[in-house]
């Protein structure tokens, strides 16, 4: 039987396990953490593959370049790190023009400027499809990186913003029909997401015990956080913030949102929500609680409870 993405990562993690000098966090989090003197270096890599992560029919070169940077910055943000530098490896088919490449890098430059990130080099190659692979580096004070493994029973589970917009935007992109401002906003959520860098800094300062960015769907990413923290969770479905024009299923399983999923001590939640709203105008919604045990229990609006499967984006399950 073929492995799922999470199963393959787990197998590779066992292969690569062991103590290595200066490595604080290796495989299994949003990014790796390396101790380097007075700072911790946070290292992330992500790729966008044509016909897997995007379709050229509805993705401009400039949007693709910006998103390639943002998805990596989002991983740094989930560790409460400040972005510093990135390199990009680009594989291109023979029919791509130099103008298209300039537009791609123009989008990268825009995103780098937004997040104070320096694009410092990379590599080029031929391929039968477009592949954009970025490795990004950030910094955080030693011992201050927020990991997936810090959640504890009694913590409140919270998410920034609203979920499901990118999934709804994908349906619009596939249909080829954009009707009104709401559809344009949903499409923008898919093509031009934002990384919650400032929000992560606020949550870390307010006592966040664990964080992960919601890239593969709330259900899957909450499961991942619980596995790393060796806890369970109760998810209040009525409390999940659903973007206008999206469905609850989009919010739970759609992915590509790049909002932050965080856990905080229950007594710290209200102050964190107030700080986010006052400083950045961003909402923080309480969506559940961390409990003893394993797995995630979904609490329906009528109070009924059921196991919540880790549905969401899986690269090795997509066709």
HELIX and SHEET records of a PDB file:
HELIX    1   1 UNK A    5  UNK A   16  1                                  12    
HELIX    2   2 UNK A   61  UNK A   78  1                                  18    
HELIX    3   3 UNK A   98  UNK A  114  1                                  17    
HELIX    4   4 UNK A  148  UNK A  150  5                                   3    
HELIX    5   5 UNK A  165  UNK A  175  1                                  11    
HELIX    6   6 UNK A  180  UNK A  191  1                                  12    
HELIX    7   7 UNK A  197  UNK A  205  1                                   9    
HELIX    8   8 UNK A  218  UNK A  229  1                                  12    
HELIX    9   9 UNK A  237  UNK A  239  5                                   3    
HELIX   10  10 UNK A  248  UNK A  253  1                                   6    
HELIX   11  11 UNK A  266  UNK A  268  5                                   3    
HELIX   12  12 UNK A  269  UNK A  280  1                                  12    
SHEET    1   A 6 UNK A  23  UNK A  25  0                                        
SHEET    2   A 6 UNK A  32  UNK A  36 -1                                        
SHEET    3   A 6 UNK A  39  UNK A  49 -1                                        
SHEET    4   A 6 UNK A 131  UNK A 140 -1                                        
SHEET    5   A 6 UNK A  82  UNK A  92 -1                                        
SHEET    6   A 6 UNK A 118  UNK A 126  1                                        
SHEET    1   B 7 UNK A 208  UNK A 214  0                                        
SHEET    2   B 7 UNK A 259  UNK A 264 -1                                        
SHEET    3   B 7 UNK A 156  UNK A 160 -1                                        
SHEET    4   B 7 UNK A 284  UNK A 291 -1                                        
SHEET    5   B 7 UNK A 232  UNK A 236 -1                                        
SHEET    6   B 7 UNK A 296  UNK A 299  1                                        
SHEET    7   B 7 UNK A 305  UNK A 307 -1                                        
END                                                                             
